[in-house]
Amino acid sequence: MKYATLVVSLLIIIAVLIPGPDLPDVDIGGFDKLIHIGMFGTWAFAVRYDFDRSPFPYLVFFLTGIVFSGLTEVLQLLVDGRSFDLYDMAADAVGLLAGFAISPPLVRWFRNRR
């Protein structure tokens, strides 16, 4: 079964549904964007882990990740103290690119450890 992608996707959805006032106040500039890079980098790794094949359809999964990113931003419009942010989507795209770039050796390492 392909559970890693499902679990990471659900965790991202839960994270974006946390009301703004309930988020920890971190006074580090750009920290929010680092969180987005990390979330979507992890999502990219999970996708590569679950759907590892050769050749890997990077473009298909990158575009899927961008659509998922957009949906998470739209969901935030329904949450108190949250908003749609194109810069968050840009950070998500960076995370996707980074995650897909480093995932091949990480997936091999994880599979060898099992």
C-alpha angles and dihedrals in degrees: 000000000000103000105143094071092045094049094046091046091052092048090052091050091049090049094052091048093060107111115248095243090055094055117102113258107240116178096202114117113240094009090126090057091050088054090053092048090050095047095050094039087057090047090053091050091049091050091049090048094050098039101032109157139134120282094026112212096230095167094052093050093041090054090045088053091050091052090048089049091052091049091052090052091050090049089056089062086070094054127085112253095007130106145183110269125184089197088060088054090050089052089048089054090051089050091050092051093047093045093050091045095055099032102086096067092037092053090049090049093049092047091050091051092056 
